[in-house]
Each structure stands twice: as C-alpha cells, then as structure tokens.
Amino acid sequence: MISGKMTKAINEQINKELYSSYLYLAMSAQAEALGLKGFANWFKVQAAEENEHAMKFFDYLGEQGARVKLAAIDQPPVEFKSPKAMFEETLKHEKTVTASINALADLALAEKDHATGSFLRWFVDEQVEEEANAQEIVDWLKLAGEAGNALLFLDSKLRARKAE
Ligand code: FEO
C-alpha cells in the first residue's frame, strides 16, 4: 500500500499526462489546419502516448489499492505561432514533465517506497527519450529556417511516425 501523499502526487501526475495529451492534440489540430499532415500525425501519436502514460499511473494506483481521483484538465492553447514554436513548446513542456517525474522519484526515495521507485524507473528513462526526440526536431526546424521545401521534407519524415 502506498502513502496518501504518494497517491495524491500520482493523481496529480495523471492529470499532467492527460493535459500533455490534450496539448499535443491541440498542436495536431493546428498542424492539420495548416496542411502539415506529417506534423499533425506526429502530434496525434504523441497525444496517444501521453494517454498511455496516464493509464500506466491509473493502473498502478489500482494495483496498489489506492483510489484514482480525476480532476479537470486545463484548456490547452488554441494557436501556436509556427511549427517551430510548437516543437519548442513541446521541449519546454517535456522538461516540466521530467521535473515532475523526478519529484515523484524523490518522494518515493524519501518514503522508502521501493515499489513506486521501481515503477517510476520506466518514466525516468522515457523522459530522456521524450526530450531527445523534441530537441532533435527543434534542431531540424532551426536548420530548415524559412525554407518551405525543408519544412515539407520534414513533414514527410514526421508522417512516418506510428504508434508503438
Ligand atoms: Fe508523458 Fe511526454 O511525458
């Protein structure tokens, strides 16, 4: 059985993961409106992954006999300045999620909650990948600059992303 404090923190993390899903879905909608179907696909797959992250925490609370309490999900922005701004926001957002996962891992350590510490290891590794993926695309977009053909090339690359 996990502590009340840990249960509360994981419930907050469920909300953060669901907000992440919402945020990337908002980005997908804008990319679709811009005709960038590859970008739209990438963000849609990302949104589905975030939903899976929320479900991992959801299931973990259930396994621990702790109660899931769902809270309202904030509204994400409707407009993003550019495709580059979307990925810069993605990177910034993933860094806040990493900090949040690290805070959970710190709490598990402080509470000598080895089960939760072990469960969180997957998320610690996942965040390294999430940040690296976003950083790589920010770098590509910086290189592409204003060049429309480079953007379309990147769009075709992002179209290839599939749900894992
Ligand atoms: Fe669930 Fe992108 O962190």
Backbone and ligand atoms as CSV (ligand in chain L), in Angstrom:
chain,resi,resn,atom,element,x,y,z
A,1,MET,N,N,0.858,-1.209,0.000
A,1,MET,CA,C,0.000,0.000,0.000
A,1,MET,C,C,0.888,1.253,0.000
A,2,ILE,N,N,0.536,2.199,-0.851
A,2,ILE,CA,C,1.347,3.423,-0.912
A,2,ILE,C,C,0.724,4.502,-0.014
A,3,SER,N,N,1.506,5.531,0.296
A,3,SER,CA,C,1.031,6.560,1.232
A,3,SER,C,C,-0.035,7.464,0.592
A,4,GLY,N,N,-0.739,8.188,1.447
A,4,GLY,CA,C,-1.728,9.148,0.960
A,4,GLY,C,C,-1.055,10.249,0.156
A,5,LYS,N,N,0.136,10.636,0.606
A,5,LYS,CA,C,0.873,11.694,-0.090
A,5,LYS,C,C,1.276,11.238,-1.503
A,6,MET,N,N,1.741,9.987,-1.591
A,6,MET,CA,C,2.136,9.452,-2.899
A,6,MET,C,C,0.903,9.296,-3.806
A,7,THR,N,N,-0.196,8.846,-3.220
A,7,THR,CA,C,-1.430,8.688,-4.009
A,7,THR,C,C,-1.835,10.037,-4.601
A,8,LYS,N,N,-1.773,11.083,-3.791
A,8,LYS,CA,C,-2.151,12.428,-4.252
A,8,LYS,C,C,-1.207,12.876,-5.380
A,9,ALA,N,N,0.087,12.641,-5.174
A,9,ALA,CA,C,1.079,13.068,-6.177
A,9,ALA,C,C,0.874,12.306,-7.496
A,10,ILE,N,N,0.538,11.028,-7.403
A,10,ILE,CA,C,0.321,10.253,-8.644
A,10,ILE,C,C,-0.984,10.693,-9.320
A,11,ASN,N,N,-1.989,10.999,-8.530
A,11,ASN,CA,C,-3.225,11.532,-9.128
A,11,ASN,C,C,-2.943,12.836,-9.874
A,12,GLU,N,N,-2.076,13.670,-9.300
A,12,GLU,CA,C,-1.711,14.924,-9.989
A,12,GLU,C,C,-0.940,14.619,-11.280
A,13,GLN,N,N,-0.123,13.571,-11.222
A,13,GLN,CA,C,0.635,13.189,-12.422
A,13,GLN,C,C,-0.301,12.680,-13.518
A,14,ILE,N,N,-1.345,11.976,-13.132
A,14,ILE,CA,C,-2.339,11.513,-14.126
A,14,ILE,C,C,-2.909,12.732,-14.851
A,15,ASN,N,N,-3.224,13.770,-14.073
A,15,ASN,CA,C,-3.772,14.988,-14.674
A,15,ASN,C,C,-2.744,15.638,-15.617
A,16,LYS,N,N,-1.482,15.642,-15.224
A,16,LYS,CA,C,-0.436,16.253,-16.061
A,16,LYS,C,C,-0.269,15.484,-17.373
A,17,GLU,N,N,-0.347,14.153,-17.283
A,17,GLU,CA,C,-0.204,13.341,-18.501
A,17,GLU,C,C,-1.410,13.556,-19.427
A,18,LEU,N,N,-2.590,13.665,-18.830
A,18,LEU,CA,C,-3.788,13.897,-19.655
A,18,LEU,C,C,-3.747,15.301,-20.267
A,19,TYR,N,N,-3.220,16.265,-19.514
A,19,TYR,CA,C,-3.056,17.608,-20.088
A,19,TYR,C,C,-2.052,17.553,-21.249
A,20,SER,N,N,-0.978,16.774,-21.072
A,20,SER,CA,C,0.015,16.635,-22.151
A,20,SER,C,C,-0.667,16.110,-23.407
A,21,SER,N,N,-1.513,15.115,-23.223
A,21,SER,CA,C,-2.233,14.539,-24.363
A,21,SER,C,C,-3.079,15.616,-25.050
A,22,TYR,N,N,-3.756,16.409,-24.243
A,22,TYR,CA,C,-4.612,17.493,-24.748
A,22,TYR,C,C,-3.795,18.539,-25.502
A,23,LEU,N,N,-2.626,18.885,-24.913
A,23,LEU,CA,C,-1.750,19.894,-25.518
A,23,LEU,C,C,-1.295,19.436,-26.905
A,24,TYR,N,N,-0.876,18.167,-27.000
A,24,TYR,CA,C,-0.377,17.673,-28.287
A,24,TYR,C,C,-1.516,17.488,-29.296
A,25,LEU,N,N,-2.682,17.214,-28.787
A,25,LEU,CA,C,-3.842,17.123,-29.676
A,25,LEU,C,C,-4.167,18.510,-30.255
A,26,ALA,N,N,-4.008,19.546,-29.425
A,26,ALA,CA,C,-4.223,20.927,-29.897
A,26,ALA,C,C,-3.199,21.270,-30.982
A,27,MET,N,N,-1.973,20.815,-30.791
A,27,MET,CA,C,-0.928,21.067,-31.789
A,27,MET,C,C,-1.238,20.296,-33.076
A,28,SER,N,N,-1.727,19.071,-32.907
A,28,SER,CA,C,-2.096,18.257,-34.075
A,28,SER,C,C,-3.190,18.958,-34.875
A,29,ALA,N,N,-4.163,19.525,-34.162
A,29,ALA,CA,C,-5.278,20.204,-34.842
A,29,ALA,C,C,-4.765,21.392,-35.644
A,30,GLN,N,N,-3.821,22.149,-35.055
A,30,GLN,CA,C,-3.318,23.307,-35.798
A,30,GLN,C,C,-2.485,22.871,-37.011
A,31,ALA,N,N,-1.665,21.837,-36.821
A,31,ALA,CA,C,-0.858,21.352,-37.942
A,31,ALA,C,C,-1.772,20.882,-39.082
A,32,GLU,N,N,-2.835,20.200,-38.729
A,32,GLU,CA,C,-3.803,19.729,-39.733
A,32,GLU,C,C,-4.393,20.928,-40.476
A,33,ALA,N,N,-4.736,21.986,-39.717
A,33,ALA,CA,C,-5.333,23.184,-40.330
A,33,ALA,C,C,-4.339,23.873,-41.272
A,34,LEU,N,N,-3.035,23.717,-40.973
A,34,LEU,CA,C,-2.010,24.333,-41.823
A,34,LEU,C,C,-1.679,23.461,-43.045
A,35,GLY,N,N,-2.244,22.266,-43.091
A,35,GLY,CA,C,-1.967,21.345,-44.196
A,35,GLY,C,C,-0.702,20.536,-43.978
A,36,LEU,N,N,-0.176,20.560,-42.751
A,36,LEU,CA,C,1.048,19.805,-42.450
A,36,LEU,C,C,0.647,18.457,-41.836
A,37,LYS,N,N,0.300,17.531,-42.701
A,37,LYS,CA,C,-0.255,16.265,-42.226
A,37,LYS,C,C,0.752,15.408,-41.470
A,38,GLY,N,N,2.024,15.544,-41.808
A,38,GLY,CA,C,3.057,14.799,-41.093
A,38,GLY,C,C,3.202,15.300,-39.658
A,39,PHE,N,N,3.221,16.617,-39.511
A,39,PHE,CA,C,3.276,17.204,-38.160
A,39,PHE,C,C,2.029,16.793,-37.371
A,40,ALA,N,N,0.877,16.865,-38.045
A,40,ALA,CA,C,-0.388,16.506,-37.383
A,40,ALA,C,C,-0.331,15.060,-36.898
A,41,ASN,N,N,0.240,14.181,-37.733
A,41,ASN,CA,C,0.359,12.767,-37.358
A,41,ASN,C,C,1.270,12.601,-36.151
A,42,TRP,N,N,2.417,13.272,-36.180
A,42,TRP,CA,C,3.398,13.144,-35.083
A,42,TRP,C,C,2.758,13.543,-33.749
A,43,PHE,N,N,2.048,14.663,-33.770
A,43,PHE,CA,C,1.446,15.127,-32.512
A,43,PHE,C,C,0.290,14.228,-32.065
A,44,LYS,N,N,-0.412,13.661,-33.031
A,44,LYS,CA,C,-1.521,12.765,-32.668
A,44,LYS,C,C,-0.989,11.484,-32.017
A,45,VAL,N,N,0.104,10.956,-32.573
A,45,VAL,CA,C,0.728,9.763,-31.987
A,45,VAL,C,C,1.263,10.119,-30.589
A,46,GLN,N,N,1.847,11.313,-30.474
A,46,GLN,CA,C,2.372,11.761,-29.176
A,46,GLN,C,C,1.238,11.878,-28.148
A,47,ALA,N,N,0.108,12.420,-28.594
A,47,ALA,CA,C,-1.056,12.568,-27.698
A,47,ALA,C,C,-1.508,11.194,-27.192
A,48,ALA,N,N,-1.526,10.201,-28.093
A,48,ALA,CA,C,-1.946,8.843,-27.701
A,48,ALA,C,C,-0.954,8.258,-26.686
A,49,GLU,N,N,0.339,8.544,-26.895
A,49,GLU,CA,C,1.363,8.050,-25.951
A,49,GLU,C,C,1.154,8.647,-24.559
A,50,GLU,N,N,0.812,9.941,-24.536
A,50,GLU,CA,C,0.593,10.599,-23.237
A,50,GLU,C,C,-0.608,9.983,-22.518
A,51,ASN,N,N,-1.604,9.639,-23.299
A,51,ASN,CA,C,-2.768,8.978,-22.715
A,51,ASN,C,C,-2.351,7.627,-22.105
A,52,GLU,N,N,-1.457,6.919,-22.807
A,52,GLU,CA,C,-0.949,5.640,-22.270
A,52,GLU,C,C,-0.173,5.869,-20.974
A,53,HIS,N,N,0.602,6.964,-20.924
A,53,HIS,CA,C,1.334,7.264,-19.678
A,53,HIS,C,C,0.344,7.443,-18.524
A,54,ALA,N,N,-0.722,8.207,-18.804
A,54,ALA,CA,C,-1.743,8.427,-17.759
A,54,ALA,C,C,-2.327,7.085,-17.315
A,55,MET,N,N,-2.561,6.177,-18.281
A,55,MET,CA,C,-3.152,4.875,-17.944
A,55,MET,C,C,-2.208,4.011,-17.117
A,56,LYS,N,N,-0.895,4.152,-17.360
A,56,LYS,CA,C,0.077,3.389,-16.548
A,56,LYS,C,C,-0.043,3.811,-15.081
A,57,PHE,N,N,-0.140,5.119,-14.845
A,57,PHE,CA,C,-0.300,5.606,-13.461
A,57,PHE,C,C,-1.665,5.194,-12.899
A,58,PHE,N,N,-2.674,5.286,-13.744
A,58,PHE,CA,C,-4.045,4.895,-13.359
A,58,PHE,C,C,-4.055,3.435,-12.877
A,59,ASP,N,N,-3.463,2.566,-13.703
A,59,ASP,CA,C,-3.437,1.135,-13.354
A,59,ASP,C,C,-2.602,0.883,-12.105
A,60,TYR,N,N,-1.501,1.646,-11.979
A,60,TYR,CA,C,-0.624,1.436,-10.812
A,60,TYR,C,C,-1.372,1.742,-9.515
A,61,LEU,N,N,-2.121,2.839,-9.488
A,61,LEU,CA,C,-2.888,3.164,-8.272
A,61,LEU,C,C,-3.868,2.033,-7.960
A,62,GLY,N,N,-4.523,1.520,-8.996
A,62,GLY,CA,C,-5.460,0.408,-8.799
A,62,GLY,C,C,-4.770,-0.808,-8.206
A,63,GLU,N,N,-3.591,-1.152,-8.770
A,63,GLU,CA,C,-2.835,-2.317,-8.273
A,63,GLU,C,C,-2.442,-2.135,-6.805
A,64,GLN,N,N,-2.200,-0.899,-6.427
A,64,GLN,CA,C,-1.777,-0.606,-5.049
A,64,GLN,C,C,-2.967,-0.433,-4.102
A,65,GLY,N,N,-4.150,-0.628,-4.615
A,65,GLY,CA,C,-5.352,-0.479,-3.778
A,65,GLY,C,C,-5.610,0.971,-3.410
A,66,ALA,N,N,-5.063,1.895,-4.201
A,66,ALA,CA,C,-5.261,3.328,-3.944
A,66,ALA,C,C,-6.313,3.873,-4.913
A,67,ARG,N,N,-6.930,4.965,-4.522
A,67,ARG,CA,C,-8.069,5.487,-5.281
A,67,ARG,C,C,-7.638,6.528,-6.323
A,68,VAL,N,N,-8.054,6.311,-7.566
A,68,VAL,CA,C,-7.832,7.314,-8.613
A,68,VAL,C,C,-8.873,8.410,-8.441
A,69,LYS,N,N,-8.406,9.666,-8.453
A,69,LYS,CA,C,-9.343,10.799,-8.418
A,69,LYS,C,C,-9.020,11.707,-9.592
A,70,LEU,N,N,-9.946,11.766,-10.534
A,70,LEU,CA,C,-9.696,12.564,-11.739
A,70,LEU,C,C,-10.111,14.012,-11.511
A,71,ALA,N,N,-9.256,14.922,-11.956
A,71,ALA,CA,C,-9.550,16.360,-11.826
A,71,ALA,C,C,-9.767,16.947,-13.222
A,72,ALA,N,N,-10.259,18.188,-13.260
A,72,ALA,CA,C,-10.480,18.863,-14.548
A,72,ALA,C,C,-9.147,19.037,-15.280
A,73,ILE,N,N,-9.200,18.910,-16.591
A,73,ILE,CA,C,-7.994,19.098,-17.411
A,73,ILE,C,C,-8.021,20.526,-17.957
A,74,ASP,N,N,-6.909,21.256,-17.775
A,74,ASP,CA,C,-6.846,22.643,-18.278
A,74,ASP,C,C,-7.007,22.685,-19.794
A,75,GLN,N,N,-7.504,23.825,-20.265
A,75,GLN,CA,C,-7.608,24.008,-21.716
A,75,GLN,C,C,-6.233,24.337,-22.285
A,76,PRO,N,N,-5.810,23.651,-23.337
A,76,PRO,CA,C,-4.516,23.983,-23.937
A,76,PRO,C,C,-4.664,25.210,-24.851
A,77,PRO,N,N,-3.548,25.829,-25.258
A,77,PRO,CA,C,-3.653,26.949,-26.206
A,77,PRO,C,C,-4.305,26.479,-27.513
A,78,VAL,N,N,-4.964,27.407,-28.185
A,78,VAL,CA,C,-5.600,27.067,-29.477
A,78,VAL,C,C,-4.639,27.353,-30.617
A,79,GLU,N,N,-3.862,28.442,-30.474
A,79,GLU,CA,C,-2.960,28.870,-31.556
A,79,GLU,C,C,-1.503,28.769,-31.121
A,80,PHE,N,N,-0.680,28.305,-32.036
A,80,PHE,CA,C,0.769,28.311,-31.827
A,80,PHE,C,C,1.364,29.098,-32.993
A,81,LYS,N,N,2.430,29.825,-32.706
A,81,LYS,CA,C,2.953,30.792,-33.683
A,81,LYS,C,C,3.411,30.145,-34.996
A,82,SER,N,N,4.011,28.976,-34.891
A,82,SER,CA,C,4.602,28.324,-36.069
A,82,SER,C,C,4.876,26.866,-35.729
A,83,PRO,N,N,5.191,26.038,-36.740
A,83,PRO,CA,C,5.572,24.649,-36.436
A,83,PRO,C,C,6.783,24.596,-35.490
A,84,LYS,N,N,7.723,25.528,-35.682
A,84,LYS,CA,C,8.902,25.550,-34.789
A,84,LYS,C,C,8.468,25.878,-33.361
A,85,ALA,N,N,7.557,26.834,-33.216
A,85,ALA,CA,C,7.072,27.209,-31.876
A,85,ALA,C,C,6.398,26.010,-31.198
A,86,MET,N,N,5.724,25.185,-31.995
A,86,MET,CA,C,5.066,24.004,-31.408
A,86,MET,C,C,6.101,23.051,-30.818
A,87,PHE,N,N,7.189,22.831,-31.537
A,87,PHE,CA,C,8.190,21.896,-31.015
A,87,PHE,C,C,9.016,22.519,-29.884
A,88,GLU,N,N,9.197,23.838,-29.930
A,88,GLU,CA,C,9.886,24.494,-28.800
A,88,GLU,C,C,9.023,24.356,-27.540
A,89,GLU,N,N,7.719,24.514,-27.726
A,89,GLU,CA,C,6.784,24.362,-26.603
A,89,GLU,C,C,6.780,22.903,-26.118
A,90,THR,N,N,6.863,21.974,-27.074
A,90,THR,CA,C,6.920,20.538,-26.723
A,90,THR,C,C,8.130,20.254,-25.845
A,91,LEU,N,N,9.294,20.779,-26.260
A,91,LEU,CA,C,10.524,20.545,-25.490
A,91,LEU,C,C,10.400,21.157,-24.093
A,92,LYS,N,N,9.893,22.388,-24.039
A,92,LYS,CA,C,9.730,23.071,-22.750
A,92,LYS,C,C,8.779,22.272,-21.848
A,93,HIS,N,N,7.692,21.818,-22.461
A,93,HIS,CA,C,6.695,21.064,-21.691
A,93,HIS,C,C,7.295,19.753,-21.168
A,94,GLU,N,N,8.029,19.046,-22.033
A,94,GLU,CA,C,8.617,17.766,-21.602
A,94,GLU,C,C,9.603,17.967,-20.458
A,95,LYS,N,N,10.293,19.120,-20.450
A,95,LYS,CA,C,11.220,19.391,-19.339
A,95,LYS,C,C,10.445,19.552,-18.027
A,96,THR,N,N,9.258,20.142,-18.092
A,96,THR,CA,C,8.467,20.274,-16.852
A,96,THR,C,C,7.960,18.888,-16.415
A,97,VAL,N,N,7.621,18.041,-17.390
A,97,VAL,CA,C,7.169,16.678,-17.035
A,97,VAL,C,C,8.327,15.899,-16.402
A,98,THR,N,N,9.524,16.059,-16.951
A,98,THR,CA,C,10.703,15.392,-16.374
A,98,THR,C,C,10.884,15.815,-14.916
A,99,ALA,N,N,10.751,17.124,-14.666
A,99,ALA,CA,C,10.914,17.623,-13.290
A,99,ALA,C,C,9.861,17.000,-12.384
A,100,SER,N,N,8.672,16.848,-12.907
A,100,SER,CA,C,7.575,16.281,-12.134
A,100,SER,C,C,7.803,14.786,-11.829
A,101,ILE,N,N,8.314,14.054,-12.815
A,101,ILE,CA,C,8.642,12.626,-12.608
A,101,ILE,C,C,9.784,12.508,-11.583
A,102,ASN,N,N,10.770,13.392,-11.712
A,102,ASN,CA,C,11.894,13.363,-10.765
A,102,ASN,C,C,11.409,13.644,-9.340
A,103,ALA,N,N,10.455,14.564,-9.211
A,103,ALA,CA,C,9.916,14.884,-7.873
A,103,ALA,C,C,9.196,13.658,-7.304
A,104,LEU,N,N,8.504,12.906,-8.164
A,104,LEU,CA,C,7.850,11.665,-7.699
A,104,LEU,C,C,8.908,10.656,-7.241
A,105,ALA,N,N,9.988,10.547,-8.024
A,105,ALA,CA,C,11.055,9.603,-7.673
A,105,ALA,C,C,11.704,10.025,-6.346
A,106,ASP,N,N,11.869,11.337,-6.150
A,106,ASP,CA,C,12.427,11.840,-4.877
A,106,ASP,C,C,11.513,11.472,-3.706
A,107,LEU,N,N,10.213,11.602,-3.925
A,107,LEU,CA,C,9.248,11.277,-2.865
A,107,LEU,C,C,9.302,9.778,-2.536
A,108,ALA,N,N,9.384,8.960,-3.575
A,108,ALA,CA,C,9.461,7.510,-3.357
A,108,ALA,C,C,10.694,7.162,-2.519
A,109,LEU,N,N,11.802,7.837,-2.833
A,109,LEU,CA,C,13.050,7.613,-2.097
A,109,LEU,C,C,12.886,8.041,-0.640
A,110,ALA,N,N,12.318,9.237,-0.449
A,110,ALA,CA,C,12.146,9.782,0.910
A,110,ALA,C,C,11.238,8.877,1.743
A,111,GLU,N,N,10.242,8.271,1.069
A,111,GLU,CA,C,9.291,7.421,1.803
A,111,GLU,C,C,9.745,5.961,1.865
A,112,LYS,N,N,10.911,5.680,1.310
A,112,LYS,CA,C,11.418,4.302,1.202
A,112,LYS,C,C,10.370,3.407,0.549
A,113,ASP,N,N,9.709,3.976,-0.468
A,113,ASP,CA,C,8.657,3.269,-1.211
A,113,ASP,C,C,9.332,2.633,-2.433
A,114,HIS,N,N,9.898,1.444,-2.238
A,114,HIS,CA,C,10.692,0.805,-3.298
A,114,HIS,C,C,9.845,0.385,-4.488
A,115,ALA,N,N,8.606,-0.009,-4.224
A,115,ALA,CA,C,7.727,-0.438,-5.327
A,115,ALA,C,C,7.479,0.726,-6.288
A,116,THR,N,N,7.161,1.891,-5.726
A,116,THR,CA,C,6.893,3.042,-6.595
A,116,THR,C,C,8.183,3.508,-7.266
A,117,GLY,N,N,9.296,3.443,-6.526
A,117,GLY,CA,C,10.588,3.811,-7.112
A,117,GLY,C,C,10.876,2.954,-8.337
A,118,SER,N,N,10.621,1.656,-8.227
A,118,SER,CA,C,10.873,0.744,-9.340
A,118,SER,C,C,9.912,1.021,-10.503
A,119,PHE,N,N,8.658,1.260,-10.172
A,119,PHE,CA,C,7.646,1.573,-11.192
A,119,PHE,C,C,8.033,2.837,-11.972
A,120,LEU,N,N,8.594,3.829,-11.262
A,120,LEU,CA,C,8.914,5.121,-11.887
A,120,LEU,C,C,10.128,5.067,-12.806
A,121,ARG,N,N,10.939,4.017,-12.652
A,121,ARG,CA,C,12.162,3.954,-13.459
A,121,ARG,C,C,11.857,4.024,-14.960
A,122,TRP,N,N,10.782,3.363,-15.376
A,122,TRP,CA,C,10.392,3.392,-16.798
A,122,TRP,C,C,10.146,4.839,-17.250
A,123,PHE,N,N,9.502,5.615,-16.395
A,123,PHE,CA,C,9.187,7.009,-16.752
A,123,PHE,C,C,10.445,7.876,-16.794
A,124,VAL,N,N,11.389,7.592,-15.891
A,124,VAL,CA,C,12.652,8.357,-15.890
A,124,VAL,C,C,13.348,8.149,-17.238
A,125,ASP,N,N,13.410,6.892,-17.689
A,125,ASP,CA,C,14.048,6.583,-18.980
A,125,ASP,C,C,13.250,7.188,-20.140
A,126,GLU,N,N,11.951,7.083,-20.071
A,126,GLU,CA,C,11.069,7.594,-21.129
A,126,GLU,C,C,11.273,9.100,-21.314
A,127,GLN,N,N,11.449,9.820,-20.210
A,127,GLN,CA,C,11.620,11.278,-20.312
A,127,GLN,C,C,12.922,11.655,-21.019
A,128,VAL,N,N,13.959,10.838,-20.866
A,128,VAL,CA,C,15.217,11.109,-21.580
A,128,VAL,C,C,14.927,11.050,-23.082
A,129,GLU,N,N,14.164,10.045,-23.475
A,129,GLU,CA,C,13.818,9.863,-24.889
A,129,GLU,C,C,12.894,10.988,-25.380
A,130,GLU,N,N,11.915,11.335,-24.577
A,130,GLU,CA,C,10.960,12.389,-24.961
A,130,GLU,C,C,11.677,13.711,-25.230
A,131,GLU,N,N,12.579,14.061,-24.325
A,131,GLU,CA,C,13.302,15.331,-24.501
A,131,GLU,C,C,14.226,15.259,-25.720
A,132,ALA,N,N,14.894,14.119,-25.902
A,132,ALA,CA,C,15.825,13.984,-27.036
A,132,ALA,C,C,15.063,14.077,-28.362
A,133,ASN,N,N,13.900,13.446,-28.448
A,133,ASN,CA,C,13.102,13.489,-29.685
A,133,ASN,C,C,12.692,14.923,-30.009
A,134,ALA,N,N,12.184,15.633,-28.997
A,134,ALA,CA,C,11.727,17.012,-29.225
A,134,ALA,C,C,12.915,17.902,-29.603
A,135,GLN,N,N,14.041,17.716,-28.910
A,135,GLN,CA,C,15.235,18.530,-29.196
A,135,GLN,C,C,15.700,18.320,-30.640
A,136,GLU,N,N,15.683,17.065,-31.080
A,136,GLU,CA,C,16.134,16.758,-32.444
A,136,GLU,C,C,15.279,17.505,-33.474
A,137,ILE,N,N,13.975,17.518,-33.255
A,137,ILE,CA,C,13.085,18.170,-34.232
A,137,ILE,C,C,13.220,19.698,-34.159
A,138,VAL,N,N,13.423,20.242,-32.943
A,138,VAL,CA,C,13.689,21.695,-32.818
A,138,VAL,C,C,14.949,22.029,-33.623
A,139,ASP,N,N,15.970,21.203,-33.514
A,139,ASP,CA,C,17.223,21.453,-34.247
A,139,ASP,C,C,16.993,21.414,-35.753
A,140,TRP,N,N,16.232,20.430,-36.224
A,140,TRP,CA,C,15.921,20.347,-37.664
A,140,TRP,C,C,15.205,21.617,-38.128
A,141,LEU,N,N,14.239,22.050,-37.310
A,141,LEU,CA,C,13.443,23.220,-37.698
A,141,LEU,C,C,14.296,24.486,-37.709
A,142,LYS,N,N,15.285,24.550,-36.833
A,142,LYS,CA,C,16.195,25.703,-36.845
A,142,LYS,C,C,17.008,25.688,-38.130
A,143,LEU,N,N,17.465,24.492,-38.518
A,143,LEU,CA,C,18.245,24.366,-39.749
A,143,LEU,C,C,17.391,24.700,-40.970
A,144,ALA,N,N,16.125,24.281,-40.926
A,144,ALA,CA,C,15.221,24.490,-42.075
A,144,ALA,C,C,14.933,25.975,-42.266
A,145,GLY,N,N,14.908,26.742,-41.165
A,145,GLY,CA,C,14.625,28.177,-41.261
A,145,GLY,C,C,13.298,28.432,-41.944
A,146,GLU,N,N,13.302,29.375,-42.880
A,146,GLU,CA,C,12.055,29.746,-43.568
A,146,GLU,C,C,11.829,28.905,-44.824
A,147,ALA,N,N,12.768,28.000,-45.135
A,147,ALA,CA,C,12.686,27.265,-46.400
A,147,ALA,C,C,11.479,26.314,-46.413
A,148,GLY,N,N,10.539,26.598,-47.308
A,148,GLY,CA,C,9.315,25.803,-47.411
A,148,GLY,C,C,9.591,24.356,-47.784
A,149,ASN,N,N,10.568,24.145,-48.690
A,149,ASN,CA,C,10.819,22.753,-49.113
A,149,ASN,C,C,11.398,21.916,-47.975
A,150,ALA,N,N,12.218,22.565,-47.121
A,150,ALA,CA,C,12.778,21.834,-45.977
A,150,ALA,C,C,11.658,21.447,-45.009
A,151,LEU,N,N,10.703,22.361,-44.857
A,151,LEU,CA,C,9.567,22.092,-43.968
A,151,LEU,C,C,8.726,20.923,-44.514
A,152,LEU,N,N,8.540,20.914,-45.828
A,152,LEU,CA,C,7.755,19.824,-46.426
A,152,LEU,C,C,8.493,18.491,-46.336
A,153,PHE,N,N,9.819,18.543,-46.438
A,153,PHE,CA,C,10.614,17.323,-46.296
A,153,PHE,C,C,10.452,16.774,-44.879
A,154,LEU,N,N,10.534,17.692,-43.905
A,154,LEU,CA,C,10.367,17.293,-42.506
A,154,LEU,C,C,8.947,16.759,-42.270
A,155,ASP,N,N,7.982,17.403,-42.911
A,155,ASP,CA,C,6.597,16.942,-42.770
A,155,ASP,C,C,6.464,15.488,-43.248
A,156,SER,N,N,7.138,15.159,-44.337
A,156,SER,CA,C,7.037,13.781,-44.850
A,156,SER,C,C,7.742,12.809,-43.897
A,157,LYS,N,N,8.779,13.267,-43.255
A,157,LYS,CA,C,9.508,12.433,-42.266
A,157,LYS,C,C,8.601,12.161,-41.048
A,158,LEU,N,N,7.927,13.202,-40.577
A,158,LEU,CA,C,7.085,13.068,-39.376
A,158,LEU,C,C,5.834,12.238,-39.655
A,159,ARG,N,N,5.477,12.160,-40.922
A,159,ARG,CA,C,4.299,11.363,-41.314
A,159,ARG,C,C,4.536,9.878,-41.038
A,160,ALA,N,N,5.811,9.491,-40.988
A,160,ALA,CA,C,6.158,8.061,-40.822
A,160,ALA,C,C,5.985,7.577,-39.386
A,161,ARG,N,N,5.844,8.499,-38.423
A,161,ARG,CA,C,5.754,8.045,-37.018
A,161,ARG,C,C,4.467,7.240,-36.796
A,162,LYS,N,N,4.650,6.098,-36.170
A,162,LYS,CA,C,3.498,5.225,-35.866
A,162,LYS,C,C,3.414,4.992,-34.371
A,163,ALA,N,N,2.220,4.664,-33.937
A,163,ALA,CA,C,2.048,4.326,-32.517
A,163,ALA,C,C,2.878,3.079,-32.218
A,164,GLU,N,N,3.552,3.062,-31.047
A,164,GLU,CA,C,4.400,1.887,-30.707
A,164,GLU,C,C,3.595,0.828,-29.987
L,1,FEO,FE1,FE,4.246,11.602,-20.518
L,1,FEO,FE2,FE,5.717,13.289,-22.597
L,1,FEO,O1,O,5.602,12.693,-20.875
